Amino acid sequence: MEETPPGQPPSAHASPPFAPAPFTPPPRVFSPGLAAARGTPSPGSGPGPATAHLSTPPGPPVFSSPLRPAAVPFRATPASPHPVPFAASGGYSSSSSATAATTASLPTSSAPHFFNGAATPHGDHVPAPSPLQGDGLDNPYVQFSANKVLKQKKLLNAPSLGFGALVSPGKEVSPGPEVVEHDPRRCLNCGAYVNLYCDVQIGSGQWQCVICKKLNGSDGEFVVSSKQDLLHWPELASTTVDYVQVGNRRPGFVPVSDTRVSGPIFILIDECLDEAHLQHLQGSLHAFVDSLPPTAKIGIITYGRTVSVYDFSEGAAVSADVLPGNKSPTHESLKALIYGTGVYLSPIHASLPVAHTIFSSLRPYQLSVPEVSRDRCVGAAVEVALGIIQGPSVELSRGIIKRSGGNCRILVCAGGPSTFGPGSVPYSVKHPNYAYLEKTAMKWMESLGHEAQRHSTVVDIFCAGQCPVRVPVLQPLAKCSGGVLLVHDDFGEAFGVNLQRASTRAAGSHGLFEIRCSDNMLVTQVIGPGEEASPDSHETFKHDSSFCIQMHSVEETQSFSVSMETKGDIKNDFVFFQFAVHYSNIYQTEITRVITMRLQTVDGLSAYLASVQEDVASVIIGKRTVLRARTASDAIDMRLSIDERVKDIALKFGTQVPKSKLYRFPKELASLPECLFHLKRGPLLGSIIGHEDERSVLRNLFLNASFDLSLRMLAPRCIMHREGGTFEELPAYDLVMQPNAAVVLDHGTDIFIWLGAELAAQEGQSAAALAACRTLAEELSEQRFPAPRILSFKQGSSQARYFVSRLIPAHKDPTYEQESRFPQLRTLTPEQRARLKSSFIQFDDNSFCEWMRSLKLVPPEPS
């Protein structure tokens, strides 16, 4: 179901749609006994050799104090700690007494808090809630578009603004959630999990579900002498808990430090590359295998008209078994490989020299055939890799899945489209049957992606070069397996960094994501990396109203955008939301993470608007809009829909200017329209990216990305280098292009470094400024996946258009508006301002203020 356009009433009983879309470790299991170990990274932690060919930042950048606020708030993504292996000695066990459970951290404040339906008195010295306790409004896993819920159905359900949440169930935080080593208690009526907001009757141990209000028994477990004693149960004291099914772990399994890549990695290499591209790819591959830990297993396959599987048993000699690429591998051919004498998957410590020899032996494409017309059997090559990864289990029935020692990964290095064998398309899009053959190939690739996902194998596809790769055909393979498809300019630095980060981003598998809401709240749309789960894929309850999503993988770099509405006016003081994800982590431990939150309801519109989180609301609106931009013509329609959306928000939530037809945008949402203006002009909907392949990949990344990356892709962050090596954050306006300045513009998947003409002419100063900006760019993107492209250029160069096109053309505004929205201008001398004004080239694009006035709206005052 598409999003209801502004002005049209939604269907109250329509089934909630799930909108699947195509970064890093998933949540580790934490044991209180390992608390001290959290601060100590494992030997494989940090970027390590993975970023060895980048200059190492000397330290965090120094910002001038105070920072000038940017037009759009920025939230830095923290460095992610590596997963900590599970230890059975810690945590809480059902066999322990309530007193023995004090290893679980308790809330820490003396203020009264409402837990389990009762306020705790000051004298009990209850600690203040952490981000995982209390109302959980700063819960790291869930961010709502507003921290209060409006009771009036008509305004809460207004589609132009809407209400919803961004949920990152696999996000890595430190300290992590409490671990509970017993099966969760669930409501027998609706399936919701017991939580800190449940009213527990301490005499009988019964607890009331916050979702459906039904009473449930606890088999006497919650029978205690006072409400205070209930805080000894982590699930009754914290908004977020991890239930660990200890019995499912393999006995005696102790993960080693390199478990993040414990599953085998198959590298699939395009044989049809020209010499220049091949040389870049060889350099990236050499650096990639050097970055892997000694215990990581790798395999190497090349594909063209045939599939060549390289044998590591031959030592210094390069040897490969060759299979035809025009058809899927037969059972006999796979059996011959698996039971033969060849070694196709080998640990790095035993095969590193052989891998280097194989990469060095690769030769460029010899025939004089255009790149797009070369035969590439991508589908058959992935099938062969999957067959080898499954090993002898390939002989078992398809319903029996052999679980490997870790999640496996296939990394496809492609220089062109799949044009040969299963899952292929004709060379030319002008082929009379191209549309039908493309649709057939997409379905085949989707099926192959699901097959990989069933076998805990993620397929990442890395494309580079100038040849169109036919993204619609390859995207289903990556998406359905839980992987990503990325397009690069070449096989150089950014390509190599992404190869390394892809291999070390640990992914949970077999994830099931459940959403439950109280008080007639409905989930109307979910956008993210998964698909609606079938009823037989999960446990159901008598009156279970949950919305369930089968996740392709569980990773830190993902998020789900959840849009919600209410069936009617809300009567209660609080609304409750519960998000649960069940998955298998990288250590093959079954984990159920349960996040329960409550939001206060309000009658007043001003109180509701004051609680709106503008950056979160902007990202949710952005994802709902980009989802519908499937083609270039759709993107034009969506740009127009942003105009209508902004006007509708002003009409419903703003005020009319006295004696005028103009409307004033609500001051509480001052930064929202500027965010949406960036979306309208930027690469997600605009035309500043040249090829539809690139636009399609960018949109798919945005629909699945974490909040931090999504916000940066939506609205760029602009930082100016100052004398003395400090930096100042400024609005992303073209007024920042001052001839004596250096500027860093972070747009999520791209980071641009711009040097003004006067600064560039001073060799020593420009070199120092460029080095400082480069260090800042690398620091901003150190933990980001995909790694952004970092480009630097001088004012007036041809490449500078990438930078200029992403800035709002504020030079067209009157001086008083420029100074109001860009106060840094006041620090310039009259001569500097004159030179800045003369440097701009006039063109037809509207400034933000001009755009707002064209909609009959008064531009909001800068926040």
C-alpha positions in Angstrom: 0.0 0.0 0.0 1.4 3.4 -1.0 1.4 6.3 1.5 -1.9 8.2 1.5 -1.3 11.5 -0.3 -2.0 14.6 1.8 -5.6 15.5 1.8 -7.0 11.9 1.3 -8.3 9.9 4.3 -6.5 6.7 4.9 -8.3 3.4 5.0 -8.9 2.5 8.6 -8.7 -1.3 8.1 -6.2 -1.5 5.3 -3.6 -4.2 6.0 -0.3 -2.6 7.1 2.2 -2.7 4.2 5.8 -3.6 4.4 8.1 -1.8 2.0 11.2 -3.8 1.6 14.4 -2.1 0.6 17.7 -3.1 -0.4 25.8 -0.8 7.7 28.3 -2.8 11.7 28.5 -5.6 14.1 25.1 -6.8 15.3 24.4 -6.7 19.0 26.7 -8.9 21.0 25.5 -10.9 24.0 26.6 -9.1 27.1 27.1 -10.7 30.5 27.5 -8.5 33.6 30.5 -10.5 34.5 32.2 -9.2 31.3 31.5 -5.5 32.1 35.1 -4.8 32.6 35.9 -6.3 29.2 33.7 -3.9 27.4 36.3 -1.2 27.4 39.0 -3.5 26.0 38.6 -4.1 22.3 39.3 -7.5 20.9 42.6 -8.1 19.1 40.7 -7.6 15.8 39.0 -4.4 16.8 39.0 -1.1 15.0 39.7 -0.5 11.4 43.2 -1.9 11.7 44.8 -2.9 8.4 41.4 -2.4 6.7 42.2 1.3 6.4 45.9 1.0 6.3 46.2 2.7 2.9 44.4 5.8 4.3 46.3 8.4 6.3 45.7 7.9 10.0 43.9 10.8 11.7 46.2 12.2 14.4 43.2 13.0 16.7 39.8 14.4 16.8 39.3 17.8 15.0 39.2 20.9 17.1 36.0 22.9 16.7 35.8 26.6 17.5 33.8 27.3 20.7 31.0 27.7 20.6 29.9 25.9 17.5 27.5 27.8 15.3 24.4 25.6 14.9 24.0 24.0 11.5 20.7 24.3 9.6 20.2 20.6 10.4 21.2 18.9 13.7 24.0 16.4 13.3 24.4 13.3 15.4 27.8 11.6 15.2 27.8 7.9 14.9 29.9 6.5 17.8 32.7 4.1 17.2 31.2 0.7 17.6 32.7 -1.7 20.0 33.3 -5.2 18.8 31.0 -8.0 20.0 32.0 -9.6 23.2 31.7 -13.4 23.3 28.9 -14.8 25.4 29.9 -16.2 28.8 27.5 -18.4 30.6 28.7 -17.4 34.0 27.1 -14.0 33.9 23.6 -12.7 33.5 20.4 -13.7 35.3 19.1 -17.3 35.4 15.6 -18.5 36.1 16.9 -20.9 38.6 18.4 -18.0 40.7 16.5 -16.5 43.5 15.4 -12.9 43.3 18.2 -11.9 45.7 20.8 -13.6 43.7 19.7 -11.6 40.7 21.3 -8.5 42.0 24.1 -8.8 39.4 21.6 -7.0 37.1 22.2 -3.3 37.2 19.4 -1.4 38.9 18.1 2.1 38.1 20.2 4.8 39.8 18.4 8.0 41.3 16.6 9.3 44.3 13.7 10.8 42.3 10.4 8.9 42.3 9.9 6.7 39.2 6.9 4.7 38.1 7.8 1.0 37.7 5.3 -1.8 37.7 2.4 0.5 38.2 3.6 2.1 41.4 5.8 5.1 42.3 8.9 4.4 44.4 9.4 6.7 47.3 12.4 8.9 47.8 13.5 7.0 50.8 14.2 3.9 48.8 17.1 5.5 47.0 16.1 4.2 43.6 18.9 5.1 41.1 18.2 7.5 38.1 17.1 5.7 34.9 19.8 5.0 32.3 19.0 5.3 28.6 17.6 1.8 28.9 15.4 2.6 31.9 12.7 5.1 32.8 10.5 6.2 29.9 13.4 5.5 27.5 12.9 8.6 25.4 16.7 8.5 24.7 16.7 4.8 24.0 19.5 4.1 21.5 17.5 1.6 19.5 14.3 3.6 18.9 13.7 7.3 18.0 10.2 8.6 17.6 9.2 11.5 15.4 7.7 13.1 18.5 8.2 12.4 22.2 4.5 12.9 22.9 1.4 11.5 21.2 -1.4 13.8 20.2 -4.8 12.5 21.5 -6.7 13.9 18.5 -6.9 11.4 15.7 -7.4 14.0 12.9 -4.1 15.8 13.5 -2.0 12.9 14.7 -2.9 11.0 11.5 -2.3 14.0 9.2 -0.2 12.3 6.4 1.9 15.4 5.6 3.7 15.3 9.0 2.7 11.9 10.3 3.8 10.0 13.4 6.3 7.2 13.5 9.7 5.8 14.7 13.1 4.8 13.4 14.0 1.4 14.9 17.6 0.0 14.8 17.2 -3.4 16.5 20.7 -4.5 15.7 22.5 -1.3 16.9 25.6 -1.8 19.0 25.7 0.3 22.2 27.9 0.2 25.2 26.9 -0.6 27.9 24.5 -3.0 26.2 21.1 -4.3 27.4 20.9 -6.6 30.4 21.0 -10.3 29.6 18.4 -12.7 30.8 19.2 -16.4 30.5 15.7 -17.8 30.6 12.7 -17.9 28.2 10.7 -14.7 28.2 7.3 -14.4 29.8 4.7 -13.5 27.2 1.1 -12.5 27.3 -1.0 -15.5 26.5 -3.6 -13.3 24.8 -1.5 -11.1 22.5 2.0 -12.3 22.7 3.6 -9.2 24.2 6.5 -9.5 26.5 6.5 -8.7 30.2 8.2 -5.4 30.8 8.8 -2.6 33.4 5.5 -0.9 32.7 3.4 -3.9 33.5 1.3 -3.7 36.7 2.5 -6.7 38.8 0.4 -7.9 41.7 3.1 -8.8 44.2 0.7 -11.0 46.3 -0.2 -13.4 43.4 2.6 -12.7 41.0 0.1 -11.9 38.2 1.1 -9.2 35.7 -1.1 -7.0 33.4 -0.1 -6.7 29.8 0.4 -3.1 28.7 -0.7 -3.9 25.1 -4.0 -5.7 25.6 -4.6 -5.1 29.4 -5.1 -8.9 30.1 -3.8 -10.6 33.3 -1.2 -13.3 33.1 0.3 -15.6 35.7 4.0 -15.9 36.5 3.9 -19.4 38.2 4.7 -17.5 41.5 8.0 -16.1 40.2 6.9 -12.5 40.8 5.5 -13.1 44.3 7.6 -10.7 46.4 7.2 -8.6 49.6 7.4 -5.2 48.0 7.3 -3.5 44.6 10.9 -2.5 45.1 11.9 -6.2 44.9 10.6 -6.4 41.4 13.5 -4.3 40.2 15.7 -7.4 40.7 14.3 -8.8 37.5 16.1 -7.0 34.6 13.0 -7.3 32.4 11.0 -5.4 35.1 13.6 -2.7 35.5 14.9 -1.8 32.0 13.3 -0.8 28.8 15.6 -3.1 26.8 16.6 -6.7 27.6 18.3 -9.5 25.7 16.9 -13.0 26.3 19.5 -15.6 25.5 18.6 -19.2 24.8 21.6 -20.8 26.3 20.5 -24.4 25.5 20.8 -23.7 21.8 24.5 -22.9 22.0 27.0 -25.6 21.0 28.5 -27.2 24.1 32.0 -25.9 24.8 31.9 -23.4 21.9 34.3 -20.6 22.8 34.7 -18.0 20.0 38.1 -16.8 19.2 39.1 -13.1 18.7 38.6 -13.3 15.0 35.0 -14.6 15.1 33.8 -11.6 13.3 34.9 -13.2 10.1 34.7 -16.9 11.2 32.4 -17.8 8.3 34.1 -18.3 4.9 34.5 -15.4 2.5 34.2 -16.2 -1.3 35.6 -13.5 -3.6 34.0 -13.5 -7.1 36.0 -11.6 -9.7 34.9 -10.4 -13.1 37.2 -11.7 -15.9 36.1 -9.1 -18.4 38.0 -6.0 -17.1 40.2 -3.8 -19.2 43.8 -3.4 -18.0 43.4 -0.1 -16.1 40.5 -1.4 -14.1 42.1 -4.7 -13.5 45.3 -3.1 -12.1 43.2 -1.1 -9.6 41.2 -4.2 -8.6 44.4 -6.2 -8.1 45.7 -3.6 -5.7 42.5 -3.6 -3.7 42.4 -7.4 -3.6 46.0 -7.6 -2.4 45.3 -5.1 0.4 42.0 -6.9 1.2 43.5 -10.3 1.9 46.4 -8.7 3.8 43.8 -7.2 6.1 42.1 -10.5 7.0 42.8 -12.3 10.2 44.9 -15.5 10.0 41.9 -17.8 10.8 39.6 -16.3 8.1 38.8 -18.8 5.3 38.7 -17.5 1.8 37.8 -18.8 -1.6 38.5 -17.3 -5.0 36.3 -17.6 -8.1 36.6 -15.8 -11.5 33.7 -15.6 -13.9 33.2 -14.7 -17.6 31.8 -17.3 -20.0 32.9 -19.9 -17.5 33.3 -20.2 -13.7 36.9 -20.9 -12.5 37.2 -22.1 -8.9 40.8 -21.7 -7.7 42.5 -24.6 -5.9 44.7 -23.7 -3.0 46.3 -27.1 -2.7 48.7 -26.6 -5.6 51.1 -24.3 -3.7 52.9 -21.8 -5.9 51.2 -23.0 -9.1 47.9 -21.3 -10.0 45.3 -24.0 -10.6 41.5 -23.8 -11.1 38.6 -26.1 -11.9 36.4 -24.8 -14.6 32.6 -25.2 -14.9 30.4 -23.9 -17.7 28.7 -20.6 -17.1 25.7 -21.0 -19.4 23.7 -23.1 -16.9 23.4 -23.7 -13.2 26.0 -26.2 -11.8 24.8 -29.7 -11.8 24.6 -31.9 -8.7 27.4 -34.1 -10.1 29.7 -31.2 -10.8 29.3 -29.8 -7.3 29.8 -33.2 -5.8 33.0 -33.7 -7.8 34.3 -30.4 -6.4 33.3 -31.1 -2.8 34.6 -34.6 -2.6 37.6 -34.1 -4.9 41.2 -33.4 -4.0 41.1 -29.7 -4.5 41.0 -27.1 -1.6 38.7 -24.3 -2.5 38.3 -22.7 1.0 41.4 -22.2 3.0 42.5 -20.2 6.0 44.5 -17.1 5.4 47.5 -18.3 7.4 47.9 -21.3 5.1 46.9 -19.6 1.8 47.9 -16.0 1.8 50.9 -16.4 -0.7 48.7 -18.5 -3.0 45.9 -15.8 -2.9 48.5 -13.1 -3.9 49.7 -15.3 -6.7 46.2 -15.8 -8.0 45.5 -12.1 -8.0 48.8 -11.3 -9.7 48.0 -13.9 -12.4 44.8 -12.3 -13.5 44.9 -10.9 -17.1 42.9 -8.2 -18.8 40.1 -8.9 -21.3 41.7 -9.7 -24.7 38.9 -9.5 -27.2 37.8 -6.3 -28.9 34.2 -6.4 -27.6 32.5 -3.4 -25.9 32.3 -3.7 -22.1 28.5 -4.0 -22.0 28.6 -6.9 -24.6 31.0 -9.2 -22.7 29.7 -12.5 -21.3 29.5 -12.5 -17.5 27.9 -15.5 -15.8 27.3 -13.8 -12.4 24.4 -16.1 -11.4 26.2 -19.4 -12.1 29.3 -18.1 -10.2 27.3 -17.3 -7.1 25.6 -20.7 -7.3 28.9 -22.5 -7.4 30.2 -20.5 -4.4 27.0 -21.3 -2.5 27.4 -25.0 -3.3 31.0 -25.1 -2.0 30.0 -23.2 1.2 27.2 -25.7 1.9 29.6 -28.5 1.4 28.3 -32.1 1.9 24.9 -30.6 3.1 24.2 -30.0 -0.6 23.3 -33.6 -0.8 20.6 -33.3 1.9 17.1 -32.3 1.3 16.5 -28.6 0.7 14.5 -28.4 4.0 17.5 -29.3 6.1 19.9 -26.5 6.5 23.5 -27.0 7.7 24.5 -24.2 10.0 28.1 -23.2 9.5 30.4 -21.9 12.2 29.6 -18.4 11.3 27.7 -16.3 8.8 29.3 -16.7 5.3 29.8 -13.9 2.8 30.2 -13.8 -0.9 31.8 -10.6 -2.3 31.2 -10.1 -6.0 33.6 -7.7 -7.8 31.7 -6.7 -11.0 32.6 -4.5 -13.9 29.5 -5.0 -15.9 26.0 -6.6 -16.1 25.1 -10.3 -15.9 24.8 -11.2 -19.6 25.4 -14.9 -19.7 23.7 -18.0 -18.2 21.0 -18.0 -15.6 19.9 -14.6 -14.3 21.2 -12.8 -17.4 19.8 -10.0 -19.6 20.6 -9.1 -23.3 23.5 -6.9 -24.0 21.3 -4.0 -25.2 18.3 -2.5 -23.5 16.9 -2.1 -27.1 16.4 -5.8 -27.4 12.8 -6.4 -28.4 12.2 -8.7 -25.4 14.4 -6.9 -22.9 11.6 -5.9 -20.5 10.4 -9.5 -20.2 13.9 -11.0 -20.0 14.8 -8.5 -17.3 11.8 -9.4 -15.2 12.6 -13.1 -15.5 16.3 -12.4 -14.5 15.2 -10.3 -11.5 12.9 -13.2 -10.3 15.7 -15.7 -10.7 18.2 -13.5 -8.8 15.6 -12.9 -6.0 15.2 -16.7 -5.7 19.0 -17.1 -5.5 19.2 -14.4 -2.8 16.6 -16.2 -0.7 18.5 -19.4 -1.1 21.7 -17.7 0.1 19.8 -16.2 3.1 18.4 -19.6 4.1 22.0 -20.8 4.3 23.3 -17.9 6.4 25.2 -16.5 3.4 25.2 -12.8 2.6 26.0 -11.7 -1.0 27.5 -8.2 -1.3 28.0 -6.9 -4.9 30.6 -4.2 -5.5 30.4 -2.6 -9.0 32.9 -0.2 -10.5 33.9 1.3 -13.8 32.0 3.1 -16.6 29.9 0.2 -17.8 26.2 0.1 -16.8 25.7 -2.9 -14.5 21.9 -3.2 -14.8 21.2 -2.5 -11.1 17.6 -3.7 -11.2 18.8 -7.3 -12.1 21.6 -7.5 -9.5 19.8 -5.7 -6.6 17.4 -8.5 -5.7 20.3 -10.9 -5.2 22.1 -8.6 -2.7 18.9 -7.4 -1.0 17.2 -10.8 -0.4 20.5 -12.3 1.0 20.9 -9.4 3.4 23.8 -7.8 1.5 24.3 -4.5 -0.3 25.0 -3.4 -3.8 27.4 -0.5 -4.2 28.5 1.4 -7.3 32.0 3.0 -7.4 33.8 5.2 -9.9 36.7 2.7 -10.1 38.2 -0.2 -8.2 40.5 2.0 -6.2 40.6 3.3 -2.7 36.8 3.6 -1.8 36.2 0.2 -3.4 39.0 -1.4 -1.4 37.9 0.1 1.9 34.3 -1.1 1.3 35.6 -4.6 0.6 37.4 -4.6 3.9 34.5 -3.1 5.9 32.0 -5.5 4.3 34.0 -8.5 5.4 34.3 -7.4 9.0 30.7 -6.2 9.5 29.2 -9.1 11.5 25.7 -10.0 10.6 23.1 -11.8 12.7 20.8 -14.1 10.7 17.3 -15.5 10.7 15.9 -12.3 12.2 12.2 -11.8 13.0 11.1 -8.3 13.9 7.8 -7.8 15.8 6.0 -4.5 16.5 3.1 -4.1 19.0 1.3 -1.0 20.0 -1.4 -0.2 22.6 -4.5 2.0 22.5 -5.6 1.2 19.0 -2.4 2.4 17.4 -1.9 0.9 14.0 1.3 0.2 12.0 0.5 1.5 8.6 3.8 1.2 6.8 7.3 -0.3 7.5 10.3 0.5 5.3 13.6 -1.4 5.7 15.7 -4.4 5.0 13.2 -7.2 5.2 9.8 -8.4 4.0 6.5 -9.2 5.7 6.7 -12.5 7.5 4.3 -15.3 6.6 2.0 -16.4 9.5 3.6 -19.8 9.7 7.1 -18.3 10.2 6.5 -17.3 13.8 4.5 -18.1 16.9 1.0 -16.7 16.9 -1.3 -16.0 19.8 -5.1 -15.8 20.2 -5.4 -12.0 19.7 -2.0 -11.2 18.3 -2.1 -7.8 16.5 1.6 -7.6 16.0 3.2 -6.7 12.6 6.0 -9.1 11.8 8.9 -8.7 9.4 11.3 -11.4 8.2 14.7 -9.6 8.3 17.3 -10.4 5.6 20.1 -9.9 8.1 20.6 -8.1 11.5 23.2 -5.4 11.3 24.1 -2.2 13.1 24.0 -0.1 10.0 20.3 -0.8 9.3 17.1 0.8 10.5 13.4 0.4 9.9 11.1 3.3 9.4 7.7 2.6 11.1 4.7 4.8 10.3 1.8 4.7 12.7 -1.8 6.0 13.0 -4.5 5.7 15.6 -8.0 4.2 15.0 -9.6 6.9 17.1 -9.1 9.6 19.7 -6.8 8.4 22.5 -8.2 8.4 26.0 -5.3 7.2 28.1 -2.4 9.2 29.5 0.3 6.9 27.9 0.7 4.9 24.8 2.9 1.8 24.9 5.1 0.5 22.1 7.0 -2.8 22.0 9.6 -3.8 19.5 11.1 -7.3 19.6 13.7 -8.9 17.3 14.6 -12.6 17.5 17.8 -13.6 15.7 20.9 -15.8 15.7 24.1 -13.8 16.3 27.6 -14.4 14.9 28.3 -16.9 17.7 25.2 -18.9 16.7 23.4 -17.9 20.0 19.7 -17.4 19.7 18.8 -13.9 21.1 15.5 -12.1 21.6 15.9 -8.4 22.1 12.8 -6.7 23.6 12.5 -2.9 23.6 9.4 -1.4 25.4 8.7 2.3 25.5 5.9 4.5 26.5 5.0 8.0 25.3 2.9 10.5 27.2 -0.3 11.7 25.4 -1.3 15.4 25.2 -4.3 17.4 24.2 -2.5 20.6 23.3 -1.1 21.1 19.8 1.7 23.3 21.0 2.9 20.7 23.5 2.9 18.1 20.7 4.8 20.2 18.2 7.3 21.1 20.9 8.0 17.4 21.3 8.6 16.8 17.6 12.1 15.5 16.8 12.6 17.4 13.5 15.6 15.4 12.3 13.8 12.0 12.9 10.6 13.3 11.4 12.6 14.5 8.3 14.2 11.1 7.8 10.9 9.2 8.1 9.2 11.6 5.6 12.3 11.3 3.4 12.1 7.5 3.4 8.4 7.5 2.6 9.0 9.9 -0.3 12.1 8.1 -1.7 10.3 4.7 -1.6 7.9 5.9 -4.2 10.6 7.3 -6.5 11.2 4.1 -8.4 12.0 5.8 -11.8 13.2 9.1 -13.0 9.6 10.3 -13.7 8.5 9.1 -10.2 11.3 11.3 -8.8 9.9 14.4 -10.5 6.5 13.6 -9.0 8.0 13.2 -5.6 9.8 16.6 -5.8 6.4 18.1 -6.4 4.9 16.1 -3.6 7.4 17.7 -1.2 5.9 21.2 -2.1 2.4 19.9 -1.3 3.6 18.3 1.9 5.3 21.5 3.3 2.2 23.5 2.4 -0.1 21.0 4.1 2.0 21.1 7.3 1.8 24.9 7.4 -2.0 24.8 6.8 -2.7 22.2 9.5 -0.1 23.1 12.2 0.9 26.7 11.3 -0.9 30.1 11.6 -2.1 32.6 8.9 -0.4 35.9 8.8 -2.9 38.6 9.7 -4.5 40.4 6.7 -2.6 38.2 4.3 -3.0 34.9 2.4 0.4 33.8 3.6 0.8 31.1 6.2 3.6 31.0 8.8 5.3 27.6 9.3 5.2 26.4 12.9 8.3 27.7 14.7 8.6 24.3 16.5 9.4 22.7 13.1 11.8 25.4 11.9 14.4 23.1 10.5 12.0 20.6 8.9 11.3 22.4 5.6 15.0 23.1 5.0 15.7 19.4 5.4 13.0 18.6 2.8 14.4 21.3 0.5 17.7 19.5 0.6 15.9 16.3 -0.2 14.1 17.9 -3.2 17.4 19.2 -4.7 19.8 16.5 -3.6 20.9 13.2 -5.3 18.0 11.1 -3.9 15.4 12.9 -5.9 17.3 15.5 -7.9 19.3 15.1 -11.1 22.8 16.0 -9.8 23.8 12.3 -10.2 24.1 11.4 -13.9 23.3 7.7 -14.2 20.1 6.0 -13.1 22.2 3.0 -11.8 23.8 5.3 -9.3 20.5 6.9 -8.3 18.9 3.5 -7.8 21.7 2.3 -5.6 21.7 5.5 -3.5 17.9 5.2 -2.9 18.2 1.6 -1.8 21.0 2.5 0.6 18.9 5.4 2.0 15.8 3.2 2.6 17.8 0.8 4.7 20.4 3.1 6.3 20.8 3.8 10.0 19.4 7.2 11.3 22.8 8.9 11.3 23.7 7.9 7.7 20.1 8.6 6.5 20.2 12.2 8.0 23.5 12.9 6.3 22.3 11.6 3.0 19.2 13.7 3.4 20.8 17.0 4.4 24.6 17.6 4.2 26.7 18.8 7.0 29.0 21.8 6.2 32.2 22.5 8.2 34.6 25.4 7.5 38.3 25.1 8.3 39.5 28.1 10.3 43.0 29.5 10.9 44.8 27.6 13.6 43.4 24.2 12.6 39.9 24.6 14.1 36.6 24.0 12.4 33.3 25.8 12.4 30.0 24.2 11.5 27.8 26.3 9.2 24.6 26.0 7.3 25.0 24.2 3.9 24.6 27.5 1.9 26.7 28.6 -1.0 27.7 31.6 1.1 30.3 29.2 2.6 32.3 29.4 -0.7 34.6 32.1 0.5 37.9 32.5 -1.6 40.1 32.3 1.5 38.5 29.3 3.1 38.5 25.5 3.0 35.2 23.7 3.5 34.3 20.0 4.2 30.8 18.9 3.0 29.6 15.6 4.4 26.7 14.2 2.3 26.7 10.6 3.7 28.0 8.6 0.7 30.2 11.4 -0.5 32.5 13.8 1.4 33.8 16.9 -0.6 36.7 19.1 0.3 36.6 22.5 -1.4 39.5 25.0 -1.5 38.8 28.7 -2.2 40.9 30.3 -5.0 42.8 32.7 -2.8 43.7 29.9 -0.3 44.7 27.5 -3.1 47.1 30.1 -4.5 49.1 30.0 -1.2 50.9 26.7 -1.4 51.9 26.2 2.2 48.6 27.2 3.7 46.5 25.3 1.2 48.5 22.1 1.8 48.0 22.4 5.6 44.3 23.2 5.2 43.8 20.3 2.8 45.6 17.9 5.2 43.4 19.0 8.1 40.2 18.7 6.1 41.3 15.2 4.8 41.9 14.1 8.4 38.5 15.4 9.4 36.8 13.6 6.5 38.4 10.3 7.4 37.5 10.7 11.1 33.9 11.5 10.2 33.6 8.4 8.1 35.9 6.0 10.1 33.1 3.7 11.1 30.7 4.3 8.2 29.5 1.6 5.8 29.5 2.1 3.0 32.7 4.1 3.1 32.1 7.5 1.4 33.9 8.7 -1.6 36.2 11.6 -0.6 36.9 14.1 -3.3 38.9 17.3 -3.0 39.1 20.2 -5.6 39.7 23.9 -6.0 37.2 26.7 -6.6 36.3 27.0 -10.3 37.4 23.4 -11.3 35.1 21.2 -13.2 34.7 18.8 -10.2 33.6 21.7 -8.0 30.1 21.3 -9.5 29.6 18.2 -7.3 30.0 20.5 -4.3 28.1 23.6 -5.5 25.1 21.6 -6.6 24.5 20.4 -3.0 24.5 23.8 -1.4 21.4 26.1 -1.1 21.9 29.1 -3.3 21.4 31.7 -0.6 23.5 34.3 -2.4 20.2 35.3 -4.1 18.6 36.4 -0.9 18.5 40.0 0.5 21.5 40.9 2.8 19.4 40.9 5.9 18.2 37.3 5.3 21.7 36.2 4.5 23.0 37.5 7.8 20.1 36.1 9.7 20.6 32.6 8.4 24.3 32.7 7.9 25.7 34.9 10.8 29.3 34.2 9.8 28.9 36.7 7.0 29.1 39.5 9.6 32.7 38.6 10.3 33.8 39.5 6.7 35.2 42.8 5.7 33.3 44.9 3.1 36.1 43.9 0.6 35.7 40.2 1.3 31.9 40.4 1.0 32.3 42.2 -2.4 34.7 39.5 -3.7 32.3 36.8 -2.4 29.3 38.4 -4.1 31.2 38.7 -7.4 32.3 35.0 -7.4 28.7 33.6 -7.8 27.4 32.5 -11.2 23.7 33.4 -11.6 21.3 30.6 -12.4 17.6 29.8 -12.0 17.6 27.6 -8.9 15.5 29.1 -6.0 17.0 29.8 -2.7 15.3 28.2 0.3 13.5 31.5 1.1 12.4 32.0 -2.5 11.0 28.4 -2.5 9.0 29.0 0.7 7.5 32.2 -0.7 6.6 30.5 -3.9 4.5 28.2 -1.8 2.7 31.2 -0.2 4.6 30.5 3.1 6.7 32.7 5.4 10.2 31.2 5.8 10.6 30.1 9.4 13.1 31.9 11.5 16.4 30.1 11.9 16.4 27.9 15.0 
